[in-house]
Amino acid sequence: MAKKPIYLWIAGIVFLTGLMIYFGFDQIMIVFREANLLVIVGLCALQVWTLFSNAYQYHYIINKQHDLPFSKTFPIFLSGDFVESVTPAEKIGGEATKVYLFRKNTSLSYQQLTGILFTQKFVSLLPFVLLVAAVIPFTALRYGLPIFVYLSFFALIALLIFLIWFMSSKFPEAGNPKSFTDDNKSGILKFVQKFWNFLKESSFHARKLTNRKDKVILIIISLAVWIIYPTKIWIISAMLGFEIGFFAAAVSTYVAYLISMIPLTPGGLGSFEATMAITFSIFGLTAGEGFSIAIMSRFITYWFPLALSAGVATFYLKSIKLI
């Protein structure tokens, strides 16, 4: 891992520690004493199911073109998940890792794997955008939300539109760089043409990968995953003794994930917890109580998967002699 991501990861931990001090470390620990070990274990098991579901989507799509057992798909997915969790560029580093490792384990080209990557991103992102679109307008009208929430949502919609275009558009031909006389311009244009042709071929493979039935199956899996996330937050809230409705848990969860997608710190460290604390305060909890829920939820949805993926990634990368 490069020095810059390490510094940003440390900055995220420092920011998170500062938030704990600000909200009152003693008060947070008092709340944590209400935690039920059996419930925590059950929620961690539910998180493992989430990881399996996300990995299965890659397995499902890849096996449209190449026979790759799930026993290989899952450690590759967790290896990418680990990189994604410790780098600030949300998804990009992790997805590049997955593409590289899938390339080493299959006969698929980088263009085919990029098509697979964009297909999985589409079926994962669409349900999230729809769920956020269902809860944000009502919340905005009744309670109000910070402006950066709307900006993040519009950026997410723009990304979804790009994915829809990518998976359905027939790319026009790129210009011919040989028609240019300036060597420097020609070199730049050659790079642009190669990149454009790469996207064009990747888009072609993405369109061939799945039919309507496949997309429906994959979207249903993603929808179940995105509904389970606020369910875990709701269960944590009840376990800690806070009486909040499922709608409040859903809004707080989706807004926190929405903001954490902005690549400020690795895995949205600090920004997720602060956003969830602020959003819960809209629904009657104190910011400290909301922060306590966020810290507990992040143990289950971030730190536990991080430890699991780090262990699996280390074992897997050693087995294929990459480390």
Secondary structure, 3 states (H helix, E strand, C coil): CCHHHHHHHHHHHHHHHHHHHHHCHHHHHHHHCCCCHHHHHHHHHHHHHHHHHHHHHHHHHHCCCCCCCHHHHHHHHHHHHHHHHHCCCCCHHHHHHHHHHHHHHCCCCHHHHHHHHHHHHHHHHHHHHHHHHHHHHHHHHHCCCCHHHHHHHHHHHHHHHHHHHHHHCCCCCCCCHHHCCCHHHHHHHHHHHHHHHHHHHHHHHHHHHCCHHHHHHHHHHHHHHHHHHHHHHHHHHHHCCCCCCHHHHHHHHHHHHHHHCCCCCHHHCCHHHHHHHHHHHHCCCCHHHHHHHHHHHHHHHHHHHHHHHHHHHHHHHHHCCCC
